[in-house]
Structure formats: structure tokens, C-alpha cells
Amino acid sequence: MSTLIRNPAQRVSSSRQANDKLDVLERDGRVRVLLVDFLCITWAVAIAELLRFGLERHSLDVWSVQTPYPLVSVVLDILWWITLGALGTREPRIQGFGTDEYRRVTTASLWLFGGIAIFSYVFQLDTARGYVAVALPLGIVTLLIGRWALRKGLILRRKSGQHLRRVLVIGGAQSAAHLVRQLVAHPAAGYQPVAAYLTAPDAKEPWPEGLELPVIGKGRDLAGILAAVDATAADSVAISGADVDPPTLRQLGWTLTARDIGMFMAPALTDVAGPRIHMQPLAGLPLIHVTTPNLEGPKALAKRGFDILASLALLIILAVPMCVVALLVKLDSPGAAMFRQTRIGRSGEVFSMLKFRSMVVDAEQQLAQLAAKNQGNGVLFKLKDDPRVTRVGRFIRRYSIDELPQLFNVLWGDMSLVGPRPPLPVEVETYDDFAHRRLLVKPGLTGPWQVSGRSDLSWDDSIRLDLYYVENWSMFQDMIYLLRTVRAVFGKDGAY
């Protein structure tokens, strides 16, 4: 156990210095967000006015029309910028990780323009629809790109050790260790575990071996916890599970607030996203309601409609390139251009998944000879330098071009654009009761597995990611996966 700092003044001074440094970094981050938001909005509004009224009309002519759009653009610019701040899109805790930041930016923009539409209707203002039709989507896209660019910079700084909150993890050995692993695995979230404080004084649960984090104290008393906070100069305290009694927890919250130290709880809920979690206060007790995943109804209908329209449009756009790829596959090696493989779809239904053939025709027969060289995750066979892969096949696999024929599977209804990876029958035979939940939705052409490392993932990680998707599905999440797919394709991680 580490030695605690005995001097109270020294402890408080260390904590304040760490907090002051983090405050400076967060203030710099807020300035960047404010500036980027302003530039993105101004650019979008200016383009909307330019496209709507053109360059041939002088500024005096524009001011002479019924609605003075230069003034409207200025007011819209300011209101949009203020709305983004008022609806919490710039909170530091949502930056760098997750989709909440993008969701809030989109929601705030839609609320603003909805309010403008209502205001215009009530007061019978003549608002140019073309102006709004350009400003809204262009502004949202520009803002999202700007926030994405800021996020990339923030993640790089966090991975280099900046903009990180020093976190003291409190809880039982197993629950605290689980939280530590998650925080370490996701440095983009901005939390750096510095020590653990175990609430079991008898230490019946040993600290897991191989987890390099000092255990700085044990017990449930307030004084011991505060001493651990001061010793580590932590600026945040994470309590894993509810292993601290309510009076102590309440007093701890008051004391940490006075010291400007953050506190957050990590309940024993895993792989449950925000939209399924709802808080309900009951006599001062916050109850957490976890709703059942909604996999049917209007949302499912909207998903299917989007799949049909998007896959049909992509097939029309990519018709000529796909024909060229098919011809190259045929010329490169003997055999059909298309490869059909049996996969398991929703509710265990069997279907034939289409791909461009990237291997020699007798690849399945050669599999037994290569089994000993398997570099996959134990269930799936993967080999980085697979001799069965053809020259053209190596290229189209590297950039996931071989997956394009699955757009026909999406159009026919066997698959969706976004969903869990379509499993082989041999995989499904190994499923336990939890893994079978992957089959509650249609498999996807892309999804969490494809954008998170693909073949480099372990079997457990791939199952966990797919289950997370099933449990927390939403159309907004699908859009995020589609955008991340572009980066994954060009990044080529795990593609072999």
C-alpha cells in the first residue's frame, strides 16, 4: 500500500495545482470549440445567402427586399451559436468520446430551425425556403465536421498525457478492476486511473494480478477516502458499484464539491447506452430505469426503408465499378466472379451472402492444410498472408471492395446496411444464450465489428460489440457507424 501524504496543506495544495492545470487546458478547449462553432455557422449561413440570392444583386438591393437577409444572417449566426451552448453541446464531459456530442449538435440545430419556422408562421414572416433549406443541412454537416476535427486533436493530446482527469477508483476489488480496465482501454474519454481504494477492509477479494495500479487504501470511512484523494492529487473520484453507505457517500459528495473535485458513479450496468437509461428521483433516491431494447415498430420500419433506398442508390452509383471489379476477378484467376457463402441471419434464418471472389476456387478444400497457422480469434480462421488469396483478391479485401455485392443482400432483406457481422453456421453452434441475442437483428454490411478492428479483435470482444449494438440500436447510431466505416476502410486495420 502506498504511503499517504501526512501534511493536510500539502495534500490540498497538490490537488489544487492539478485542478488548476486541468482548468487551463479545459478553458483552452472551450475557446477552440467556441471559435470553430462560430466559423462553421458563419460559413454555412454565408453560403446559404450566396446560393439563394447570388452575386449579381448588390447589398443595397438585398436590403430593399421585404426581408433584410443580411440582418437575418447575422441574427441567425448569433442565435445558432448561443443555442449550441445553451443545449450543452460544449460540455467537456461529452467531448472526445461517444456520440452524445454529435447528437446534441444535431438536436440543437433542429430545435433552432424548428423555432424559427414556428416564429415565422405565427407572425406571418416571409422566410425564403431555399435559404433555410441550404443553411440547415450545410450548417449541421459543417458543425459535425468541425467537432470531429476538434475531437481528433483532443484524442491525440489525451493519448500523449494531456487533458486527462486523474481518477481515484473506489469500490470492491472486482468492480473497481473492471472500471479501471474500461477507463484504460478508452483513453479518448479523458480519464486516467491513478490509484484504487478498496471498500472491503478484510480484503476477501484480492486485487487482480497483472493490473498495474496501486491500491492506496482500504475501508469505508470518509477520512480514509479523503486521505486517498489527497495522496493521489485526484481531480475526480469514480465509485464503482454501490459499496459505500449513503451517509458517507453524501458527505463525500459535499466535501469533494467544496474542493472542486468531480465525482461520478459507475453502476453495475454494462453495455447499456444512454437512451435506454432514465433517471427518476424518489424521495431523494435516484432510481435508474433501464428500458427494453425496441427492435420492432416504426423505428424498424424506418431502418428497413433506409436500407432499401440507400442500397438501391449505391447499386446504381456503383454499377459500373462493380462490373469492372467482376471482370478483373475473372481475368485474374479461373472461377466465378461472385462467391456465395452460407450465413445465419435474423432469428437463425439461413441465407447466401454474396461477395466478390478473392480466393482461388478450391479455397475451402485447402483450409484443413492451413488450420494450424490460424491467426484468427480462435473461432474464425484468419491468416494475414493467406496463400489462397489472389492478386486482385488481396487488393479488394484490403479496401473491403469484396463486400460490395452484399448490397444485393441488403436490398433483398437478408441483411441491413448496419448491424452485427453475419455469422457462419459453425460460429452459431458455439453461441451461448447471451451470444444468441446477436440474431435478434439482421446482420449488417458494416457495424461495430467492422469499424473497431475487424480480424484483430478477440472473439469475446467481437461478441461484446455486437451485443452492445443489439441492446442499444438507434438510427443515429447507424449513421455514426456508416461514417466510421469510411475511416475503417481507408485505415485498413484488421483487413486481411
C-alpha positions in Angstrom: 0.0 0.0 0.0 1.3 3.4 -0.9 2.3 5.9 1.8 -0.2 8.7 2.2 0.9 12.4 2.4 0.6 13.4 6.0 0.6 17.2 5.7 -3.0 18.4 5.0 -1.9 21.7 3.5 0.5 19.8 1.1 -2.4 17.4 0.1 -4.8 20.2 -0.7 -2.1 22.2 -2.5 -1.2 19.2 -4.8 -4.9 18.7 -5.6 -5.5 22.4 -6.3 -2.4 22.5 -8.6 -3.7 19.5 -10.6 -7.1 21.1 -10.8 -5.7 24.5 -11.9 -3.7 22.8 -14.7 -6.7 20.9 -15.9 -8.9 24.0 -15.8 -6.4 25.9 -18.0 -6.5 23.0 -20.5 -10.3 22.8 -20.5 -10.5 26.6 -20.9 -8.3 26.4 -24.0 -10.5 23.6 -25.3 -13.7 25.6 -24.8 -12.1 28.6 -26.7 -11.4 26.2 -29.6 -14.9 24.9 -29.6 -16.4 28.4 -29.5 -14.2 29.6 -32.3 -14.8 26.6 -34.6 -18.6 26.7 -34.0 -18.7 30.4 -34.9 -16.6 29.8 -38.1 -18.7 26.8 -39.2 -22.0 28.6 -38.6 -20.9 31.8 -40.3 -19.6 29.9 -43.4 -22.8 27.9 -43.7 -25.1 30.9 -43.4 -23.0 32.9 -45.8 -23.1 30.1 -48.4 -26.9 29.8 -48.0 -27.3 33.5 -48.6 -25.0 33.5 -51.6 -26.7 30.5 -53.2 -30.2 31.9 -52.6 -29.6 35.5 -53.8 -26.5 35.2 -56.0 -23.7 37.6 -56.6 -25.4 39.7 -59.2 -27.6 41.5 -56.6 -25.8 44.4 -54.7 -26.1 44.7 -50.9 -28.4 47.7 -51.2 -30.8 45.7 -53.4 -30.8 42.9 -50.8 -31.7 45.3 -48.1 -34.6 46.7 -50.2 -36.5 43.4 -50.3 -39.2 42.6 -47.8 -37.0 40.5 -45.5 -33.5 42.0 -45.0 -31.5 38.8 -45.2 -28.0 40.2 -44.3 -29.6 41.1 -41.0 -31.3 37.7 -40.8 -28.0 36.0 -41.4 -26.3 37.9 -38.6 -29.1 37.2 -36.2 -29.2 33.5 -37.2 -25.5 33.2 -36.8 -25.7 34.6 -33.2 -28.8 32.6 -32.2 -27.3 29.3 -33.6 -24.1 29.9 -31.7 -25.9 30.7 -28.5 -28.3 27.7 -28.9 -25.3 25.3 -29.2 -24.1 26.5 -25.9 -27.5 26.6 -24.2 -28.3 23.0 -25.0 -25.0 21.6 -23.6 -23.1 20.8 -26.8 -19.9 22.2 -25.4 -19.7 20.4 -22.1 -16.2 18.9 -21.6 -17.5 15.6 -20.4 -19.1 14.7 -23.7 -16.1 15.7 -25.9 -13.6 13.2 -27.2 -15.7 10.0 -26.8 -19.1 8.7 -27.7 -21.9 10.1 -30.0 -23.6 12.4 -27.4 -21.7 15.4 -28.7 -22.8 14.9 -32.3 -26.4 14.1 -31.2 -26.6 17.3 -29.2 -25.2 19.4 -32.0 -27.8 18.0 -34.5 -30.7 18.3 -32.0 -29.8 21.9 -31.0 -29.7 22.9 -34.7 -33.1 21.2 -35.4 -34.6 22.9 -32.4 -33.4 26.3 -33.5 -34.8 26.0 -37.0 -38.0 24.5 -35.7 -38.4 27.5 -33.5 -37.7 29.8 -36.5 -40.3 28.0 -38.5 -42.9 28.4 -35.8 -42.0 32.1 -35.2 -42.3 32.8 -39.0 -45.7 31.1 -39.2 -47.1 32.8 -36.1 -46.0 36.3 -37.2 -46.6 35.5 -40.9 -43.0 36.3 -41.9 -41.9 35.6 -45.5 -38.9 33.4 -45.0 -37.1 32.1 -48.1 -37.4 28.3 -48.0 -34.3 27.9 -50.3 -32.3 29.9 -47.8 -33.3 27.7 -44.9 -33.1 24.5 -47.0 -29.4 25.3 -47.6 -28.4 26.8 -44.2 -29.7 23.9 -42.0 -28.2 20.8 -43.6 -25.0 22.6 -44.6 -24.6 24.1 -41.1 -25.2 20.7 -39.4 -22.7 18.9 -41.7 -20.1 21.7 -41.2 -20.5 21.7 -37.5 -20.2 18.0 -37.2 -17.0 18.1 -39.4 -15.6 20.8 -37.2 -16.4 18.9 -34.0 -14.9 15.8 -35.5 -11.6 17.7 -36.3 -11.5 19.1 -32.8 -12.1 15.6 -31.4 -9.2 14.2 -33.3 -6.9 16.8 -31.9 -8.2 16.3 -28.4 -7.8 12.5 -28.6 -4.2 12.9 -29.7 -3.5 15.2 -26.8 -5.1 12.8 -24.4 -3.1 9.9 -25.7 0.0 12.0 -25.1 -1.0 12.5 -21.5 -2.7 15.9 -21.7 -6.3 16.9 -20.9 -6.7 13.8 -18.6 -8.6 13.7 -15.4 -6.7 11.9 -12.6 -9.3 9.4 -11.3 -9.3 7.6 -7.9 -11.4 4.5 -8.3 -13.3 3.4 -5.2 -15.2 0.1 -4.9 -14.8 -3.7 -4.4 -11.8 -5.3 -6.0 -13.6 -6.9 -8.9 -15.9 -4.0 -9.7 -13.1 -1.4 -9.3 -10.8 -3.5 -11.5 -13.5 -3.7 -14.2 -13.9 0.1 -14.2 -10.1 0.6 -14.3 -9.8 -1.7 -17.4 -12.5 0.2 -19.2 -11.0 3.6 -18.5 -7.5 2.4 -19.5 -8.9 0.9 -22.7 -10.6 4.1 -23.8 -8.1 7.0 -23.2 -10.1 9.2 -25.5 -12.7 9.5 -22.8 -10.1 11.6 -20.8 -9.9 9.6 -17.6 -6.6 8.4 -16.2 -6.9 6.0 -13.2 -4.1 6.8 -10.8 -5.0 4.5 -7.8 -7.7 2.3 -6.3 -9.2 2.5 -2.9 -10.9 -0.8 -1.9 -14.0 -0.6 0.2 -13.6 -4.2 1.6 -11.3 -3.8 4.7 -10.9 -7.5 5.2 -9.7 -7.8 1.5 -11.5 -11.0 0.8 -11.4 -10.1 -2.9 -7.8 -9.8 -3.9 -6.7 -7.1 -6.4 -6.4 -8.9 -9.8 -2.9 -9.8 -10.8 -1.4 -8.0 -13.9 -3.4 -4.8 -13.3 -0.7 -2.2 -12.7 -2.4 0.2 -10.4 -1.6 0.9 -6.8 -4.1 0.1 -4.1 -3.8 3.1 -1.8 -6.1 2.2 1.0 -9.0 0.1 2.2 -12.1 0.7 4.2 -15.4 2.6 4.0 -14.7 5.6 6.3 -14.8 9.1 5.0 -11.4 10.1 6.4 -9.7 7.2 4.7 -11.3 8.0 1.3 -10.4 11.7 1.6 -6.8 10.9 2.6 -6.5 8.7 -0.6 -7.9 11.6 -2.7 -5.4 14.0 -1.3 -2.5 11.5 -1.6 -3.1 10.9 -5.3 -4.0 14.6 -6.1 -7.0 13.2 -7.9 -9.4 15.7 -9.6 -12.1 13.1 -10.0 -13.4 10.2 -7.9 -15.2 7.2 -9.5 -17.2 5.0 -7.3 -17.8 1.5 -8.8 -20.9 -0.2 -7.6 -22.8 1.0 -4.5 -20.4 -0.3 -1.9 -20.3 2.9 0.2 -23.2 3.6 2.6 -25.5 6.6 1.7 -24.5 8.9 4.6 -20.8 8.6 3.8 -21.5 9.0 0.1 -23.5 12.2 0.7 -20.7 13.7 2.9 -18.1 12.7 0.4 -20.0 14.5 -2.3 -20.3 17.7 -0.2 -16.6 17.6 0.6 -15.5 16.9 -3.0 -17.7 19.7 -4.2 -16.1 22.2 -1.8 -12.7 21.1 -3.2 -13.9 21.4 -6.8 -13.2 17.7 -7.3 -15.6 15.7 -9.6 -17.4 12.6 -8.5 -19.2 10.1 -10.7 -20.9 6.7 -10.1 -20.3 3.6 -12.2 -23.3 1.3 -11.6 -23.2 -2.4 -12.2 -24.7 -1.9 -15.6 -22.5 -2.8 -18.6 -23.1 -2.3 -22.3 -26.2 -0.1 -21.8 -26.2 3.2 -23.7 -27.7 6.5 -22.6 -31.0 6.4 -24.5 -32.1 3.3 -22.5 -31.2 4.8 -19.1 -33.7 7.2 -17.4 -33.4 8.8 -14.0 -36.4 9.1 -11.7 -36.0 10.8 -8.3 -37.9 9.1 -5.5 -37.7 10.9 -2.1 -34.1 11.9 -2.8 -33.2 8.5 -4.1 -32.2 8.5 -7.8 -33.8 5.4 -9.4 -32.2 4.2 -12.7 -34.8 2.8 -15.2 -33.4 0.6 -17.9 -35.8 0.3 -20.8 -36.1 -2.8 -23.0 -34.5 -2.6 -26.4 -37.0 -1.6 -29.1 -36.3 -3.8 -32.1 -39.8 -3.5 -33.7 -42.3 -0.9 -34.8 -41.8 2.4 -36.6 -38.1 2.5 -35.9 -37.6 -0.9 -37.5 -39.7 0.2 -40.5 -37.6 3.4 -40.9 -34.4 1.3 -40.8 -35.8 -1.0 -43.5 -36.9 1.9 -45.6 -33.4 3.5 -45.3 -31.8 0.2 -46.2 -33.9 -0.1 -49.4 -33.3 3.4 -50.6 -29.6 3.6 -49.7 -28.7 0.1 -51.1 -30.6 0.8 -54.3 -28.9 4.2 -54.8 -25.5 2.7 -54.1 -26.0 -0.1 -56.5 -26.9 2.4 -59.2 -23.9 4.6 -58.5 -21.5 1.7 -58.2 -22.9 -0.4 -61.1 -20.0 0.3 -63.5 -17.2 0.0 -60.9 -18.7 -3.3 -59.7 -18.7 -4.7 -63.2 -15.1 -3.7 -63.6 -14.1 -5.5 -60.4 -16.1 -8.6 -61.5 -14.2 -8.6 -64.8 -10.8 -8.2 -63.1 -11.6 -11.1 -60.7 -12.5 -13.3 -63.7 -9.3 -12.3 -65.6 -7.0 -12.8 -62.6 -7.9 -16.4 -61.8 -10.2 -19.2 -63.0 -13.7 -19.3 -61.5 -16.8 -17.3 -61.0 -16.6 -13.6 -60.1 -19.1 -14.0 -57.3 -18.7 -16.1 -54.2 -21.7 -17.3 -52.3 -21.3 -18.3 -48.6 -23.9 -19.6 -46.2 -24.5 -17.3 -43.3 -27.0 -17.1 -40.5 -29.4 -14.1 -40.4 -32.1 -12.8 -38.1 -33.8 -15.3 -35.9 -31.4 -18.0 -37.2 -32.6 -17.9 -40.8 -30.0 -19.2 -43.4 -29.2 -17.1 -46.4 -26.5 -16.9 -49.1 -24.2 -13.9 -48.7 -22.6 -12.5 -51.8 -19.0 -11.4 -52.1 -16.6 -10.8 -54.9 -14.4 -13.9 -55.0 -11.0 -13.0 -53.5 -9.5 -16.6 -53.3 -8.8 -19.5 -55.6 -11.8 -21.7 -56.3 -10.7 -24.6 -54.1 -10.0 -22.4 -51.1 -12.4 -24.4 -48.9 -10.6 -27.6 -49.7 -7.2 -26.1 -48.7 -8.5 -24.9 -45.4 -7.6 -28.1 -43.5 -4.0 -27.8 -44.5 -3.7 -24.3 -43.2 -5.7 -24.8 -39.9 -2.5 -25.0 -37.8 -1.5 -21.5 -39.0 -4.7 -19.8 -37.9 -4.1 -16.2 -36.7 -7.8 -15.5 -36.0 -9.6 -15.3 -32.7 -10.0 -19.0 -32.1 -13.4 -19.4 -33.8 -12.8 -17.6 -37.1 -10.0 -18.6 -39.4 -7.8 -15.7 -40.5 -4.3 -15.7 -42.0 -2.5 -12.4 -42.9 -0.5 -14.0 -45.7 -3.1 -16.5 -46.8 -1.7 -18.2 -50.0 -5.3 -18.8 -51.2 -5.9 -15.1 -51.8 -5.5 -14.0 -55.4 -3.7 -10.8 -56.5 -6.9 -8.9 -57.2 -8.4 -10.5 -54.1 -5.7 -9.1 -51.9 -6.5 -5.6 -53.1 -10.2 -5.8 -52.9 -10.1 -7.4 -49.4 -7.7 -4.6 -48.2 -10.3 -1.9 -49.1 -13.4 -4.1 -48.4 -14.4 -3.9 -52.1 -15.2 -7.6 -52.0 -18.1 -6.8 -49.6 -20.0 -4.5 -52.2 -22.2 -7.3 -53.6 -23.8 -7.6 -50.1 -25.7 -4.5 -51.2 -27.9 -7.0 -53.0 -28.4 -8.9 -49.7 -29.4 -5.6 -48.1 -31.9 -4.8 -50.9 -33.4 -8.3 -50.7 -33.9 -8.1 -47.0 -31.4 -10.7 -45.8 -29.1 -8.1 -44.3 -29.1 -4.4 -43.2 -26.6 -1.7 -44.1 -25.6 -1.6 -40.4 -25.7 -4.5 -37.9 -23.8 -7.3 -36.3 -21.3 -9.3 -38.5 -23.1 -12.1 -40.4 -22.0 -15.3 -38.6 -21.1 -18.6 -40.1 -23.1 -21.7 -39.1 -20.1 -23.0 -37.3 -19.9 -19.9 -35.2 -23.6 -20.0 -34.2 -23.0 -23.6 -32.9 -20.6 -22.2 -30.3 -23.0 -19.4 -29.1 -24.2 -19.4 -25.5 -27.6 -17.8 -24.5 -26.1 -14.3 -24.5 -24.4 -14.5 -27.9 -27.7 -15.7 -29.4 -29.0 -12.2 -28.9 -26.9 -11.2 -31.9 -29.6 -12.9 -34.0 -32.4 -10.6 -32.8 -31.5 -8.2 -35.6 -30.4 -8.5 -39.2 -26.6 -8.8 -39.8 -25.0 -5.8 -41.4 -22.7 -4.9 -44.3 -21.0 -2.8 -41.7 -21.2 -2.4 -38.0 -19.3 -2.3 -34.7 -17.1 -5.2 -35.6 -16.0 -3.7 -38.9 -15.2 -0.3 -37.5 -13.4 -1.5 -34.4 -10.6 -3.6 -35.7 -12.2 -6.4 -37.6 -10.0 -9.5 -37.6 -7.7 -8.0 -34.9 -10.5 -8.3 -32.3 -10.7 -11.2 -30.0 -13.8 -13.4 -30.2 -15.1 -12.1 -26.8 -14.6 -8.5 -27.9 -16.4 -9.1 -31.2 -19.4 -10.7 -29.4 -19.5 -7.9 -26.9 -19.5 -5.2 -29.6 -22.3 -6.9 -31.5 -24.4 -7.4 -28.3 -23.9 -3.7 -27.5 -25.3 -2.8 -30.9 -28.3 -5.0 -30.5 -29.1 -3.7 -27.0 -28.7 0.0 -27.9 -29.7 0.2 -31.5 -30.8 3.6 -32.9 -30.9 5.2 -36.4 -28.5 7.9 -35.2 -26.0 5.2 -34.1 -26.3 3.6 -37.6 -25.4 6.9 -39.2 -22.3 7.1 -37.0 -21.2 3.6 -37.9 -21.6 4.4 -41.6 -19.4 7.5 -41.2 -16.8 5.5 -39.2 -16.8 2.8 -41.9 -15.2 5.2 -44.4 -12.3 5.7 -42.0 -12.1 2.0 -41.2 -11.9 1.1 -44.9 -9.1 3.5 -45.6 -7.4 2.7 -42.3 -7.3 -1.0 -43.3 -6.9 -2.1 -39.7 -7.7 -5.8 -39.4 -8.5 -6.2 -43.1 -6.7 -9.3 -44.5 
